[in-house]
Amino acid sequence: MAITMMTMNPIDLQFCYLNKIRRNPYPNSCLQHFRSLKALPINNSHEPNYTSKELAHSLVQEFNPNIPIEEALTPPSSWYTSPDFLSLEFDQVFFRGWQAVGCTAQLKEASSYFTGRLGNIEYVVCLDEKGELRAFHNVCRHHASLLVSGSGKGSCFTCPYHGWTYGLNGSLLKATRITGIKDFNVKEFGLVPLRVAVWGPFILLNLETESFSQQDCGYDVGTEWLGSSSKILSTNGVDTSLSYLCRRKYTIECNWKVFCDNYLDGGYHVPFAHKDLASGLKLDSYSTTVYEKVSIQRCDGGDVEDFDRLGAKSLYAFIYPNFMVNRYGPWMDTNLVIPLGPRRSIVIFDYFLDASLKDDETFVAKSLEESEKVQMEDIMLCESVQRGLESPAYDSGRYAPMVEKAMHHFHCLLHQNLMK
């Protein structure tokens, strides 16, 4: 029976991708690789087995960050298609260091909370009764049920499965029907804490597993998270001065890095894909500055109403690995792209606006409508790119050196993390 790409399982496909990047789209030895792997156990966690790690690391090495952008090839398409590569990214990128997860406007008062998921990490962020910011794994210590979902307000977290109840400080308050249990220490069964901090209007989590004190959670992480760009961003309108307006979510059929790459092309695609947006920007003024883990793109605005609040300039900051802050006129919006799988992501947009304009319903509605149009155009682009990345006709591309240095910087940072 002939094996086709339509009937291959993910293990089959990943070996085809590995061989494809070596410029042999249909290797004769591919079937032997498939058969040898059929007997291997499948590991569904984000901790790949030895064979998966070996494969993922071999894919990392297909990109050379030391080649100048003028001569460099982009990462191979397998970076955007392999399940094992995504597993390595979770372990080496998303589960290390500070990650943006939301904004302070989501926790307006004491006893409020919101939940989220990154890879296999389910988390809940809350303000306790005293207004102290806290975060925990959103998992009951009894039989692993998720405690809460969405967002809300309450004096405690009660498990919907067996009623175990936890305080907003994480302590176990009530364990139902445990009469007869032996060697049970209530202090050992509180919620597992996570490091949480605030920079400007943004809430950050650190998912690393080493022990820490809850008392160190609220310190200023600006320098650690943003490096030398921290002051630049805070003095250019990325701060708490704006009013939170709304949130929108988009599920996109593409790898998370496709969305990032699209953002980081220095406005290259704007005149072709966003003609209405392009008419309000002076694209020949586009500039890119690269910092340690941040790249900032700037562009002068045209004759657009209310655009001159920031000196007629727009600022687009990419904060490695997956958070984007856009400051333009009276507006600021953020884009958080979260991997849902090798070819699926969710992008969360939060919108902020100068307080003097938040009640101008006509202006707000028109602006959000224009933003929605741009997002739909970008979604179409990103999904098209993902399909092209999965084609045997594509392996690696090239960079446009004058405009895509932020993209190259992103790929080099990723390579650096994945090689550790």
Secondary structure by P-SEA (a helix, b strand, c coil): cccccccccaaaaaaaaaaaaaccccccaaaaaaaaaccbbbbccccccaaaaaaaaaaaacccccccccccccccccccccaaaaaaaaacccccccccccccccccccccbbbbbcccccbbbbbccccccccccccccccccccccccccccbbbbccccccccccccccccccccccccccccccccbbbbbbbcccbbbbbccccccccccccccccccccccaaaaaaaacccccccccbbbbbbbcccaaaaaaaacccccccccccaaaaaacccccbbbbbcccbbbbbbbbcccccccccccbbbbbbcccbbbbbbcccbbbbbbbbbcccccbbbbbbbbcccccccaaaaaaaaaaaaaaaaaaaaaaaaaaaaaaacccccbbbbcccccaaaaaaaaaaaaaaac
